[in-house]
Amino acid sequence: MTKQATRDAYGKALVALGAENKDIVVLDADLSKSTKTAEFAKNYPERFFNMGIAEANLMGTAAGLAAAGKIPFASTFAIFATGRAFEQIRNSIAYPKLNVKIAATHSGVSVGEDGGSHQAVEDIAIMRAMPNMTVLVPADGEETKQAIYAAAKYDGPVYIRMGRLGVPLLFDENYKFEIGKANVVREGEDCTIFANGLMVAEAMEAAKELEEEGIKVAVVNVASVKPLDRETIISYAKKTKAVVTAEEHNIIGGLGSAVAEVLSEEAPTPIVRIGIKDTFGESGRPLELLEKYGLTKEDVKAGVKAVIKKK
């Protein structure tokens, strides 16, 4: 199966978007080769700003450009965007609801050898809790491209979470991404898996193998973590009466928490959350880390079987 890192898709989308909209500007914190903004810099040098290793300045300058009518994409690793620049994002971008797109790469343990200090496992929780912030976690290259275009059209702060590891290409140009909407990628009656990021591919593989065992599982891609598609989540929870969430993020504060919050209020349903179990990552090969931290199709399958027993 063809694979592409969502950061690579981001870089390509930026170049195409830059050709269509002259108000698009890009800022980076001295990581343009890694975040893939280097291609935009090559094509539109007058609209690219390397802020150096100064993430607070990165976000503050992006806020200023937005206030002046530009559409800035501010890029760095997820851990630096949400960690080092939290205050600037909160007070200079989210609080005044400025039109800044925070496009963060190298999220989750699949960053690999860079280790726990560089593996953001709490970034969705931080951004989701921030008023006025939209949070997007695309599953593959095509969805990343569409999420970048959707973010550019949306008026307000957006956090887009992307990864370093190549992931299967699941969708084509016929796919339609929309902020605030989940996408049902597989139907089923016995359980629903709500997943995003690289866990969508794992969920789909898990569902295929479970069907061979007679277990029919629906898979819903929840790339828009905030705003959340409450209607679809409630509908499928009521339909299948068992829910699994799957994400490359701490199970506290991310997609699993968001889904659990909705269900506890609207449709109490047995739920199992697949994700990082409230711990930091470590240095290692990406696929080995995903296995160690319980982020494989086998873990998803086990979660489905466990939650069905709770029905």
Secondary structure, DSSP 4 states (H G I P E B T S, - for coil): --EEEHHHHHHHHHHHHHHH-TTEEEEESS-HHHHT-HHHHHH-GGGEEE--S-HHHHHHHHHHHHHTT-EEEEEEEHHIIIIITHHHIIIIIITTT---EEEEESBSGGG-TT-GGG-BSSHHHHHHTSTT-EEE---SHHHHHHHHHHHHHSSS-EEEE--SSEEE----TT----TT--EEEE--SSEEEEE-TTHHHHHHHHHHHHHTTT--EEEEE--EEES--HHHHHHHHHHHS-EEEEEEEETTTSHHHHHHHHHHHH----EEEEEE-S----SS-HHHHHHHTT-SHHHHHHHHHHHHTT-
